[in-house]
Amino acid sequence: MFGGGVKGGRILGKYPDTFWETDPTNIGRGRLIPTLSWDSLWFGIFQWYGVDTDDDMEYILPNHGSFGCFLLSEKELYQDGTGSISGCDGVSLNFDVTSVLSEPRYLTSIEEKKVCDSVLAIAEMETGQTARCLIV
């Protein structure tokens, strides 16, 4: 990104420790897996453009909920930015959730969303505050 009000001169995300094939972000033939998603960057850009409700952000950036607080807010991208990420300003709560599946596999995105919805309902009921979920 470039422009007069951008907080520049930084690498957003984590720079690879090494470019050797043993680095976990290296998938071979000079290709690296980024540590931040495009959604992370676009979240702050859309805030700067005036998107300020969770419903509107969900409409234009439907996967942003999959990244918990690993999003870049307007405040982090722009010198005069004011937007922050709802649910990311308070205490971190960790939940261990065990699922029994018929075979070993990763959860689908729909299954992850259902787990997050359940955990968020509990967290928001207990704290009375907006929360975010990230499945690791």
C-alpha positions in Angstrom: 0.0 0.0 0.0 1.1 3.5 -0.5 -0.2 7.0 0.1 0.2 10.0 2.3 -1.7 8.7 5.3 -0.5 5.1 5.2 1.6 3.9 8.0 4.4 2.6 5.7 7.8 1.1 6.1 6.6 -2.1 7.8 6.2 -5.7 6.9 2.7 -6.8 7.8 2.6 -10.4 9.0 5.6 -12.5 9.8 8.7 -12.4 7.6 10.1 -15.9 7.0 12.9 -16.9 9.3 14.7 -18.5 6.3 14.0 -19.2 2.7 15.2 -22.8 3.0 12.8 -25.5 2.1 12.6 -26.5 5.8 10.8 -23.2 6.7 7.1 -24.0 7.4 6.0 -21.1 5.1 8.0 -22.5 2.1 5.9 -24.8 -0.1 8.6 -25.2 -2.7 9.7 -23.7 -6.0 10.1 -20.2 -4.5 6.5 -20.1 -3.2 5.8 -18.9 0.3 2.5 -19.1 2.3 1.6 -15.7 3.7 1.1 -15.4 7.5 -1.8 -12.9 7.0 -4.8 -13.4 4.8 -6.0 -10.9 2.2 -9.0 -10.5 4.5 -6.7 -9.1 7.1 -5.6 -6.2 4.9 -9.0 -5.5 3.3 -10.7 -5.3 6.7 -8.8 -2.1 7.6 -9.2 -0.7 4.1 -12.9 -1.2 4.2 -13.1 0.5 7.6 -11.2 3.4 6.1 -13.9 3.6 3.3 -16.6 3.9 6.0 -17.8 0.3 6.6 -18.4 0.4 10.3 -20.9 -2.3 11.3 -20.3 -6.0 11.7 -23.3 -6.8 9.4 -21.9 -4.6 6.5 -18.4 -6.1 7.0 -19.9 -9.6 6.9 -21.6 -8.8 3.6 -18.5 -7.5 1.8 -15.9 -9.6 3.5 -17.7 -12.8 4.5 -14.6 -14.7 5.6 -13.3 -12.1 8.0 -14.8 -14.0 10.9 -12.5 -16.9 10.2 -9.4 -15.0 11.4 -10.4 -13.9 14.9 -8.3 -10.9 15.9 -5.7 -11.6 13.2 -7.1 -8.7 11.1 -5.5 -5.3 10.5 -7.7 -2.4 11.6 -7.9 1.0 10.1 -6.0 2.3 13.1 -3.1 -0.1 12.3 -3.0 0.8 8.6 -3.5 4.6 8.5 -1.9 7.4 10.5 -5.3 9.1 11.2 -7.2 5.8 11.4 -9.7 5.4 14.2 -11.4 2.0 13.5 -10.7 -0.9 15.6 -11.8 -4.6 15.7 -14.9 -5.3 17.8 -14.3 -8.1 20.2 -10.5 -7.8 20.3 -9.9 -5.2 23.0 -10.5 -7.2 26.1 -9.3 -10.4 27.8 -8.5 -13.5 25.8 -10.6 -16.5 26.7 -9.4 -20.0 25.6 -11.8 -22.8 25.2 -10.9 -26.5 24.6 -13.6 -28.1 22.4 -13.4 -31.8 21.6 -15.2 -33.2 18.6 -15.7 -36.9 17.9 -15.6 -37.7 14.2 -15.9 -41.0 12.4 -12.5 -40.6 10.8 -9.5 -38.2 11.4 -9.9 -35.1 9.3 -10.0 -31.3 9.5 -13.3 -29.6 10.2 -15.0 -28.1 7.2 -15.5 -24.3 7.2 -19.2 -24.8 7.9 -18.4 -27.0 10.9 -15.8 -24.5 12.2 -18.4 -21.7 11.9 -20.9 -23.8 14.0 -18.3 -24.4 16.7 -17.4 -20.7 16.8 -21.1 -19.7 16.9 -21.6 -22.0 20.0 -18.5 -20.8 21.8 -19.2 -17.1 21.0 -22.7 -17.5 22.4 -21.3 -18.8 25.7 -18.5 -16.1 25.8 -20.8 -13.3 25.1 -23.4 -14.5 27.6 -20.7 -14.8 30.3 -18.9 -11.5 29.6 -21.7 -9.4 28.1 -19.3 -8.2 25.5 -18.7 -8.8 21.8 -16.3 -11.6 21.1 -14.4 -13.2 18.2 -13.5 -16.8 17.6 -10.4 -18.4 15.9 -10.0 -22.1 15.5 -6.3 -23.1 15.5 
